[in-house]
Amino acid sequence: MTVLSTRALNRATLARQLLLDRAHLPVLDAVAHLGGLQAQEPQEPFVGLWSRLRAFDPAALSDLLLGRKVVRAHLMRRTVHLVTAADILAWRARHDGMLRQRVLGTYRSELAGVDLAELAAAGLAVMADGEPRSMPEVARALAARWPRPGPRALGEMLIAALLPTAQLPPRGLWRTKAGVRNALLASWLGREIDPPASDGSDPVGKALVRRYLAAFGPAATADVRAWSGLAGLPAAVAAMRDELVTFRDERGRVLLDLPDAPRPDPGTPAPVRFLPAFDNAILGYHDRGRIIDDAHRGLSVAGVRVVLVDGRVAATWTVKDETVTVTPLRDLARADRDAVAEQGRALASFLSDGDGERVRVTAPQG
């Protein structure tokens, strides 16, 4: 079995994530290819797409949200993702059990004794009029009937798990600050989510594996689970093994991939790329060593924005007063430092709508 080096896996990840070369793709196609973008911070997907697409216009993403072609919803790992309308309708039911279990993992004692089927029915009745509501508003509407759990536990279980909902614009629009208002997906998108397969098969699980490998492979089954939060996908993988190719990494793990997916030469140059907070190029793996050193792994879950140099996390970045400040995690060669500054200026221009290109690269952290 062919062994893929860490650098080979890095270049494959960059290619699949549209980070090796910016892609000529419509925004909707890019969101679909990536299997959605992590989006609990509403403005971060704009940076993620700017780093991946040529001539990205943020208004195009805002228009897709307003046009109900993409939605913000709790999905993978119970985090808010920006996904296409087609994908949320196809995938939401497959995530239902995971979403419930993750909320129970946080609020098990508060929700003890609550009949979740009754709670779901009551919440559905509240939301059936199509009026957008915040999570506390939904919880308060049912607090008299279920006073013990408290509004936070009730709201989280309803909006993040029991009821297939979307977070509506203006939240998530370019350069817009807005609170979270939720509506049922069926009301917002005009049809119910797809039900699970009636014959007990798992076509959605297989589709998720294929889509994951297209955007993240080669990868182990543990990586698929880390991205999706779903524990039941090994059965889907087993059912489709004949259509996949296998490799090993330098640690001996078995990696799966689509036969014709790109696996660039490890020597392929990788340009500087600025990633937003919680980007799935890092979070989408159990073993993140292909893109970030173990010493810096905590950055990926802390919401720190990072910079890739030669394909790996080498700096962090912030923006304030239209100035992008880059803090290297190690000494950078002069050429790399210059490339970081150049890309930082381009990012500053994007974030300021062309009003400035101010960038500051500090001394290495620590």
Contacts in CASP RR format, 6 or more apart in sequence:
PFRMAT RR
TARGET T0000
AUTHOR 0000-0000-0000
METHOD contacts of the structure
MODEL  1
MTVLSTRALNRATLARQLLLDRAHLPVLDAVAHLGGLQAQEPQEPFVGLW
SRLRAFDPAALSDLLLGRKVVRAHLMRRTVHLVTAADILAWRARHDGMLR
QRVLGTYRSELAGVDLAELAAAGLAVMADGEPRSMPEVARALAARWPRPG
PRALGEMLIAALLPTAQLPPRGLWRTKAGVRNALLASWLGREIDPPASDG
SDPVGKALVRRYLAAFGPAATADVRAWSGLAGLPAAVAAMRDELVTFRDE
RGRVLLDLPDAPRPDPGTPAPVRFLPAFDNAILGYHDRGRIIDDAHRGLS
VAGVRVVLVDGRVAATWTVKDETVTVTPLRDLARADRDAVAEQGRALASF
LSDGDGERVRVTAPQG
1 246 0 8 1.000
1 247 0 8 1.000
1 248 0 8 1.000
1 254 0 8 1.000
2 247 0 8 1.000
2 248 0 8 1.000
3 247 0 8 1.000
3 248 0 8 1.000
3 249 0 8 1.000
3 250 0 8 1.000
3 252 0 8 1.000
4 12 0 8 1.000
4 218 0 8 1.000
4 247 0 8 1.000
4 248 0 8 1.000
4 249 0 8 1.000
4 250 0 8 1.000
4 255 0 8 1.000
4 263 0 8 1.000
5 250 0 8 1.000
5 266 0 8 1.000
6 249 0 8 1.000
6 250 0 8 1.000
6 289 0 8 1.000
6 290 0 8 1.000
7 266 0 8 1.000
7 267 0 8 1.000
8 263 0 8 1.000
8 266 0 8 1.000
9 218 0 8 1.000
9 249 0 8 1.000
9 255 0 8 1.000
9 290 0 8 1.000
10 266 0 8 1.000
10 270 0 8 1.000
10 290 0 8 1.000
10 291 0 8 1.000
10 311 0 8 1.000
10 312 0 8 1.000
11 20 0 8 1.000
11 263 0 8 1.000
11 264 0 8 1.000
11 265 0 8 1.000
11 266 0 8 1.000
11 267 0 8 1.000
11 268 0 8 1.000
11 270 0 8 1.000
11 311 0 8 1.000
12 217 0 8 1.000
12 218 0 8 1.000
12 261 0 8 1.000
12 262 0 8 1.000
12 263 0 8 1.000
12 264 0 8 1.000
13 19 0 8 1.000
13 216 0 8 1.000
13 217 0 8 1.000
13 281 0 8 1.000
13 290 0 8 1.000
13 291 0 8 1.000
14 20 0 8 1.000
14 264 0 8 1.000
14 270 0 8 1.000
14 273 0 8 1.000
14 308 0 8 1.000
14 311 0 8 1.000
15 21 0 8 1.000
15 262 0 8 1.000
15 263 0 8 1.000
15 264 0 8 1.000
16 214 0 8 1.000
16 215 0 8 1.000
16 216 0 8 1.000
16 217 0 8 1.000
16 261 0 8 1.000
16 262 0 8 1.000
17 34 0 8 1.000
17 52 0 8 1.000
17 215 0 8 1.000
17 216 0 8 1.000
17 280 0 8 1.000
17 281 0 8 1.000
18 25 0 8 1.000
18 30 0 8 1.000
18 33 0 8 1.000
18 34 0 8 1.000
18 52 0 8 1.000
18 53 0 8 1.000
19 51 0 8 1.000
19 52 0 8 1.000
19 270 0 8 1.000
19 273 0 8 1.000
19 281 0 8 1.000
19 308 0 8 1.000
19 311 0 8 1.000
20 264 0 8 1.000
20 268 0 8 1.000
20 270 0 8 1.000
20 271 0 8 1.000
22 51 0 8 1.000
22 52 0 8 1.000
22 53 0 8 1.000
22 54 0 8 1.000
23 30 0 8 1.000
23 52 0 8 1.000
23 53 0 8 1.000
23 54 0 8 1.000
24 53 0 8 1.000
24 54 0 8 1.000
25 33 0 8 1.000
25 53 0 8 1.000
26 60 0 8 1.000
27 49 0 8 1.000
27 53 0 8 1.000
27 56 0 8 1.000
27 57 0 8 1.000
27 60 0 8 1.000
27 61 0 8 1.000
27 64 0 8 1.000
28 64 0 8 1.000
28 69 0 8 1.000
28 70 0 8 1.000
28 84 0 8 1.000
30 49 0 8 1.000
30 52 0 8 1.000
30 53 0 8 1.000
31 37 0 8 1.000
31 49 0 8 1.000
31 64 0 8 1.000
31 70 0 8 1.000
31 82 0 8 1.000
31 83 0 8 1.000
31 84 0 8 1.000
32 84 0 8 1.000
32 86 0 8 1.000
32 87 0 8 1.000
33 214 0 8 1.000
33 215 0 8 1.000
34 52 0 8 1.000
34 215 0 8 1.000
34 280 0 8 1.000
35 83 0 8 1.000
35 87 0 8 1.000
35 211 0 8 1.000
35 212 0 8 1.000
35 215 0 8 1.000
36 81 0 8 1.000
36 82 0 8 1.000
36 83 0 8 1.000
36 84 0 8 1.000
36 87 0 8 1.000
36 280 0 8 1.000
37 44 0 8 1.000
37 45 0 8 1.000
37 48 0 8 1.000
37 49 0 8 1.000
37 81 0 8 1.000
37 82 0 8 1.000
37 279 0 8 1.000
37 280 0 8 1.000
38 44 0 8 1.000
38 45 0 8 1.000
38 79 0 8 1.000
38 80 0 8 1.000
38 81 0 8 1.000
38 82 0 8 1.000
38 277 0 8 1.000
38 278 0 8 1.000
38 279 0 8 1.000
38 280 0 8 1.000
38 283 0 8 1.000
39 45 0 8 1.000
39 72 0 8 1.000
39 80 0 8 1.000
39 81 0 8 1.000
39 82 0 8 1.000
39 172 0 8 1.000
40 79 0 8 1.000
40 80 0 8 1.000
40 278 0 8 1.000
41 276 0 8 1.000
41 277 0 8 1.000
41 278 0 8 1.000
41 303 0 8 1.000
42 72 0 8 1.000
42 171 0 8 1.000
42 172 0 8 1.000
42 176 0 8 1.000
42 178 0 8 1.000
43 172 0 8 1.000
43 174 0 8 1.000
43 175 0 8 1.000
44 276 0 8 1.000
44 277 0 8 1.000
44 278 0 8 1.000
44 279 0 8 1.000
45 61 0 8 1.000
45 82 0 8 1.000
45 172 0 8 1.000
45 276 0 8 1.000
46 58 0 8 1.000
46 61 0 8 1.000
46 174 0 8 1.000
46 276 0 8 1.000
47 274 0 8 1.000
47 275 0 8 1.000
47 276 0 8 1.000
47 305 0 8 1.000
47 347 0 8 1.000
47 350 0 8 1.000
47 351 0 8 1.000
48 275 0 8 1.000
48 276 0 8 1.000
48 279 0 8 1.000
49 56 0 8 1.000
49 61 0 8 1.000
50 56 0 8 1.000
50 58 0 8 1.000
50 347 0 8 1.000
50 350 0 8 1.000
51 273 0 8 1.000
51 274 0 8 1.000
51 275 0 8 1.000
51 276 0 8 1.000
58 174 0 8 1.000
58 175 0 8 1.000
59 174 0 8 1.000
61 70 0 8 1.000
61 174 0 8 1.000
62 169 0 8 1.000
62 172 0 8 1.000
62 173 0 8 1.000
62 174 0 8 1.000
62 176 0 8 1.000
64 70 0 8 1.000
65 71 0 8 1.000
65 72 0 8 1.000
65 169 0 8 1.000
65 172 0 8 1.000
65 173 0 8 1.000
66 169 0 8 1.000
66 173 0 8 1.000
68 85 0 8 1.000
68 188 0 8 1.000
68 189 0 8 1.000
69 84 0 8 1.000
69 85 0 8 1.000
70 82 0 8 1.000
70 83 0 8 1.000
70 84 0 8 1.000
70 85 0 8 1.000
71 82 0 8 1.000
71 83 0 8 1.000
71 84 0 8 1.000
71 85 0 8 1.000
71 88 0 8 1.000
71 166 0 8 1.000
71 167 0 8 1.000
71 185 0 8 1.000
71 188 0 8 1.000
71 189 0 8 1.000
72 80 0 8 1.000
72 81 0 8 1.000
72 82 0 8 1.000
72 166 0 8 1.000
72 167 0 8 1.000
72 171 0 8 1.000
72 172 0 8 1.000
73 80 0 8 1.000
73 81 0 8 1.000
73 83 0 8 1.000
73 88 0 8 1.000
73 92 0 8 1.000
73 164 0 8 1.000
73 165 0 8 1.000
73 166 0 8 1.000
73 167 0 8 1.000
73 185 0 8 1.000
74 80 0 8 1.000
74 81 0 8 1.000
74 99 0 8 1.000
74 159 0 8 1.000
74 160 0 8 1.000
74 161 0 8 1.000
74 165 0 8 1.000
75 81 0 8 1.000
75 83 0 8 1.000
75 88 0 8 1.000
75 91 0 8 1.000
75 92 0 8 1.000
75 95 0 8 1.000
76 95 0 8 1.000
76 227 0 8 1.000
76 228 0 8 1.000
76 229 0 8 1.000
77 102 0 8 1.000
77 227 0 8 1.000
77 228 0 8 1.000
77 229 0 8 1.000
77 283 0 8 1.000
78 98 0 8 1.000
78 99 0 8 1.000
78 102 0 8 1.000
78 103 0 8 1.000
78 160 0 8 1.000
78 161 0 8 1.000
78 229 0 8 1.000
79 278 0 8 1.000
80 167 0 8 1.000
83 91 0 8 1.000
85 189 0 8 1.000
88 164 0 8 1.000
88 166 0 8 1.000
88 185 0 8 1.000
88 189 0 8 1.000
88 193 0 8 1.000
89 185 0 8 1.000
89 189 0 8 1.000
89 191 0 8 1.000
89 193 0 8 1.000
89 194 0 8 1.000
90 193 0 8 1.000
90 194 0 8 1.000
90 204 0 8 1.000
90 207 0 8 1.000
91 204 0 8 1.000
91 208 0 8 1.000
92 164 0 8 1.000
92 185 0 8 1.000
92 193 0 8 1.000
92 194 0 8 1.000
93 164 0 8 1.000
93 193 0 8 1.000
93 194 0 8 1.000
93 195 0 8 1.000
93 196 0 8 1.000
93 204 0 8 1.000
94 196 0 8 1.000
94 202 0 8 1.000
94 204 0 8 1.000
94 205 0 8 1.000
94 208 0 8 1.000
94 230 0 8 1.000
95 228 0 8 1.000
95 230 0 8 1.000
96 161 0 8 1.000
97 161 0 8 1.000
98 228 0 8 1.000
98 229 0 8 1.000
98 230 0 8 1.000
98 231 0 8 1.000
99 160 0 8 1.000
99 161 0 8 1.000
100 116 0 8 1.000
100 157 0 8 1.000
100 161 0 8 1.000
100 162 0 8 1.000
102 161 0 8 1.000
103 111 0 8 1.000
103 153 0 8 1.000
103 156 0 8 1.000
103 157 0 8 1.000
103 160 0 8 1.000
103 161 0 8 1.000
104 111 0 8 1.000
104 157 0 8 1.000
106 156 0 8 1.000
107 149 0 8 1.000
107 152 0 8 1.000
107 153 0 8 1.000
107 156 0 8 1.000
107 157 0 8 1.000
110 148 0 8 1.000
110 149 0 8 1.000
110 150 0 8 1.000
110 153 0 8 1.000
111 149 0 8 1.000
111 153 0 8 1.000
111 157 0 8 1.000
114 146 0 8 1.000
114 149 0 8 1.000
114 157 0 8 1.000
116 157 0 8 1.000
116 162 0 8 1.000
119 142 0 8 1.000
119 146 0 8 1.000
119 154 0 8 1.000
119 157 0 8 1.000
119 158 0 8 1.000
119 162 0 8 1.000
120 158 0 8 1.000
120 162 0 8 1.000
120 163 0 8 1.000
122 142 0 8 1.000
122 145 0 8 1.000
123 138 0 8 1.000
123 141 0 8 1.000
123 142 0 8 1.000
123 158 0 8 1.000
123 162 0 8 1.000
123 163 0 8 1.000
124 163 0 8 1.000
124 184 0 8 1.000
126 133 0 8 1.000
126 138 0 8 1.000
126 141 0 8 1.000
126 142 0 8 1.000
127 133 0 8 1.000
127 138 0 8 1.000
127 163 0 8 1.000
127 165 0 8 1.000
127 182 0 8 1.000
127 183 0 8 1.000
127 184 0 8 1.000
127 187 0 8 1.000
128 184 0 8 1.000
128 187 0 8 1.000
130 183 0 8 1.000
130 184 0 8 1.000
130 187 0 8 1.000
131 183 0 8 1.000
132 168 0 8 1.000
132 181 0 8 1.000
132 182 0 8 1.000
132 183 0 8 1.000
133 141 0 8 1.000
133 181 0 8 1.000
133 182 0 8 1.000
133 183 0 8 1.000
134 179 0 8 1.000
134 180 0 8 1.000
134 181 0 8 1.000
134 182 0 8 1.000
135 155 0 8 1.000
135 156 0 8 1.000
135 158 0 8 1.000
135 159 0 8 1.000
135 180 0 8 1.000
135 182 0 8 1.000
136 151 0 8 1.000
136 155 0 8 1.000
138 154 0 8 1.000
138 155 0 8 1.000
138 158 0 8 1.000
138 159 0 8 1.000
138 182 0 8 1.000
139 150 0 8 1.000
139 151 0 8 1.000
139 152 0 8 1.000
139 154 0 8 1.000
139 155 0 8 1.000
139 158 0 8 1.000
140 151 0 8 1.000
142 154 0 8 1.000
142 158 0 8 1.000
143 150 0 8 1.000
143 151 0 8 1.000
143 154 0 8 1.000
146 154 0 8 1.000
149 157 0 8 1.000
159 165 0 8 1.000
159 182 0 8 1.000
163 184 0 8 1.000
164 184 0 8 1.000
164 185 0 8 1.000
164 186 0 8 1.000
164 193 0 8 1.000
165 182 0 8 1.000
165 183 0 8 1.000
165 184 0 8 1.000
165 185 0 8 1.000
166 182 0 8 1.000
166 183 0 8 1.000
166 184 0 8 1.000
166 185 0 8 1.000
166 188 0 8 1.000
166 189 0 8 1.000
167 180 0 8 1.000
167 181 0 8 1.000
167 182 0 8 1.000
168 181 0 8 1.000
168 182 0 8 1.000
168 183 0 8 1.000
168 188 0 8 1.000
169 178 0 8 1.000
170 176 0 8 1.000
170 178 0 8 1.000
171 178 0 8 1.000
171 179 0 8 1.000
171 180 0 8 1.000
171 181 0 8 1.000
172 178 0 8 1.000
175 353 0 8 1.000
185 192 0 8 1.000
185 193 0 8 1.000
186 192 0 8 1.000
186 193 0 8 1.000
194 204 0 8 1.000
196 204 0 8 1.000
197 203 0 8 1.000
197 204 0 8 1.000
202 235 0 8 1.000
202 236 0 8 1.000
202 239 0 8 1.000
205 230 0 8 1.000
205 233 0 8 1.000
205 236 0 8 1.000
206 236 0 8 1.000
206 239 0 8 1.000
206 240 0 8 1.000
208 224 0 8 1.000
208 228 0 8 1.000
208 230 0 8 1.000
208 233 0 8 1.000
208 236 0 8 1.000
209 224 0 8 1.000
209 233 0 8 1.000
209 236 0 8 1.000
209 237 0 8 1.000
209 240 0 8 1.000
209 256 0 8 1.000
210 240 0 8 1.000
210 258 0 8 1.000
212 219 0 8 1.000
212 223 0 8 1.000
212 224 0 8 1.000
212 227 0 8 1.000
212 228 0 8 1.000
213 219 0 8 1.000
213 244 0 8 1.000
213 256 0 8 1.000
213 257 0 8 1.000
213 258 0 8 1.000
213 261 0 8 1.000
214 258 0 8 1.000
214 261 0 8 1.000
216 223 0 8 1.000
216 227 0 8 1.000
216 280 0 8 1.000
216 284 0 8 1.000
216 285 0 8 1.000
217 223 0 8 1.000
217 255 0 8 1.000
217 256 0 8 1.000
217 257 0 8 1.000
217 258 0 8 1.000
217 261 0 8 1.000
218 247 0 8 1.000
218 255 0 8 1.000
218 256 0 8 1.000
218 257 0 8 1.000
218 261 0 8 1.000
218 263 0 8 1.000
219 255 0 8 1.000
219 256 0 8 1.000
219 257 0 8 1.000
219 285 0 8 1.000
220 249 0 8 1.000
220 253 0 8 1.000
220 254 0 8 1.000
220 255 0 8 1.000
220 256 0 8 1.000
220 286 0 8 1.000
220 287 0 8 1.000
221 233 0 8 1.000
221 234 0 8 1.000
221 237 0 8 1.000
221 256 0 8 1.000
222 253 0 8 1.000
222 286 0 8 1.000
222 287 0 8 1.000
223 284 0 8 1.000
223 285 0 8 1.000
223 286 0 8 1.000
223 287 0 8 1.000
224 230 0 8 1.000
224 233 0 8 1.000
224 237 0 8 1.000
225 231 0 8 1.000
225 232 0 8 1.000
225 233 0 8 1.000
225 286 0 8 1.000
226 283 0 8 1.000
226 284 0 8 1.000
226 285 0 8 1.000
226 286 0 8 1.000
227 280 0 8 1.000
227 283 0 8 1.000
227 284 0 8 1.000
227 285 0 8 1.000
237 244 0 8 1.000
237 256 0 8 1.000
241 256 0 8 1.000
243 259 0 8 1.000
244 256 0 8 1.000
244 257 0 8 1.000
244 258 0 8 1.000
244 259 0 8 1.000
245 256 0 8 1.000
245 257 0 8 1.000
245 258 0 8 1.000
245 259 0 8 1.000
246 254 0 8 1.000
246 255 0 8 1.000
246 256 0 8 1.000
246 257 0 8 1.000
247 254 0 8 1.000
247 255 0 8 1.000
247 257 0 8 1.000
248 254 0 8 1.000
248 255 0 8 1.000
249 255 0 8 1.000
249 287 0 8 1.000
251 287 0 8 1.000
253 287 0 8 1.000
257 263 0 8 1.000
270 308 0 8 1.000
270 310 0 8 1.000
270 311 0 8 1.000
271 339 0 8 1.000
271 343 0 8 1.000
272 307 0 8 1.000
272 308 0 8 1.000
272 309 0 8 1.000
272 336 0 8 1.000
272 339 0 8 1.000
272 340 0 8 1.000
272 342 0 8 1.000
272 343 0 8 1.000
273 307 0 8 1.000
273 308 0 8 1.000
273 311 0 8 1.000
273 343 0 8 1.000
274 305 0 8 1.000
274 306 0 8 1.000
274 307 0 8 1.000
274 308 0 8 1.000
274 317 0 8 1.000
274 343 0 8 1.000
274 344 0 8 1.000
274 347 0 8 1.000
275 281 0 8 1.000
275 282 0 8 1.000
275 305 0 8 1.000
275 306 0 8 1.000
275 307 0 8 1.000
275 308 0 8 1.000
276 305 0 8 1.000
277 303 0 8 1.000
277 304 0 8 1.000
277 305 0 8 1.000
278 300 0 8 1.000
278 301 0 8 1.000
278 303 0 8 1.000
279 306 0 8 1.000
281 291 0 8 1.000
282 288 0 8 1.000
282 291 0 8 1.000
282 292 0 8 1.000
282 300 0 8 1.000
282 306 0 8 1.000
282 313 0 8 1.000
283 300 0 8 1.000
283 301 0 8 1.000
285 291 0 8 1.000
288 297 0 8 1.000
288 300 0 8 1.000
289 297 0 8 1.000
291 308 0 8 1.000
291 311 0 8 1.000
291 312 0 8 1.000
291 313 0 8 1.000
292 299 0 8 1.000
292 300 0 8 1.000
292 306 0 8 1.000
292 312 0 8 1.000
292 313 0 8 1.000
293 312 0 8 1.000
293 313 0 8 1.000
296 313 0 8 1.000
296 329 0 8 1.000
299 306 0 8 1.000
299 313 0 8 1.000
299 316 0 8 1.000
300 306 0 8 1.000
300 313 0 8 1.000
304 316 0 8 1.000
305 316 0 8 1.000
305 317 0 8 1.000
305 318 0 8 1.000
306 313 0 8 1.000
306 315 0 8 1.000
306 316 0 8 1.000
306 317 0 8 1.000
307 313 0 8 1.000
307 314 0 8 1.000
307 315 0 8 1.000
307 316 0 8 1.000
307 317 0 8 1.000
307 326 0 8 1.000
307 340 0 8 1.000
307 343 0 8 1.000
308 314 0 8 1.000
309 315 0 8 1.000
309 332 0 8 1.000
309 336 0 8 1.000
309 339 0 8 1.000
309 340 0 8 1.000
310 336 0 8 1.000
313 329 0 8 1.000
314 328 0 8 1.000
314 329 0 8 1.000
314 330 0 8 1.000
314 332 0 8 1.000
314 336 0 8 1.000
315 326 0 8 1.000
315 327 0 8 1.000
315 328 0 8 1.000
315 329 0 8 1.000
315 332 0 8 1.000
315 340 0 8 1.000
316 326 0 8 1.000
316 327 0 8 1.000
316 329 0 8 1.000
316 365 0 8 1.000
317 324 0 8 1.000
317 325 0 8 1.000
317 326 0 8 1.000
317 327 0 8 1.000
317 344 0 8 1.000
317 347 0 8 1.000
318 324 0 8 1.000
318 325 0 8 1.000
318 327 0 8 1.000
319 325 0 8 1.000
319 347 0 8 1.000
319 348 0 8 1.000
319 351 0 8 1.000
322 348 0 8 1.000
322 351 0 8 1.000
322 352 0 8 1.000
322 355 0 8 1.000
322 356 0 8 1.000
322 358 0 8 1.000
323 348 0 8 1.000
323 358 0 8 1.000
323 359 0 8 1.000
323 360 0 8 1.000
324 344 0 8 1.000
324 345 0 8 1.000
324 347 0 8 1.000
324 348 0 8 1.000
324 351 0 8 1.000
324 358 0 8 1.000
324 359 0 8 1.000
324 360 0 8 1.000
325 359 0 8 1.000
325 360 0 8 1.000
325 361 0 8 1.000
325 362 0 8 1.000
326 340 0 8 1.000
326 341 0 8 1.000
326 344 0 8 1.000
326 359 0 8 1.000
326 360 0 8 1.000
326 361 0 8 1.000
326 362 0 8 1.000
327 362 0 8 1.000
327 364 0 8 1.000
327 365 0 8 1.000
328 337 0 8 1.000
328 340 0 8 1.000
328 361 0 8 1.000
328 362 0 8 1.000
328 363 0 8 1.000
328 364 0 8 1.000
328 365 0 8 1.000
329 364 0 8 1.000
329 365 0 8 1.000
330 364 0 8 1.000
331 364 0 8 1.000
332 340 0 8 1.000
332 361 0 8 1.000
332 364 0 8 1.000
337 361 0 8 1.000
340 361 0 8 1.000
341 359 0 8 1.000
341 361 0 8 1.000
344 359 0 8 1.000
345 357 0 8 1.000
345 358 0 8 1.000
345 359 0 8 1.000
346 357 0 8 1.000
347 359 0 8 1.000
348 356 0 8 1.000
348 357 0 8 1.000
348 358 0 8 1.000
348 359 0 8 1.000
349 355 0 8 1.000
349 356 0 8 1.000
349 357 0 8 1.000
END
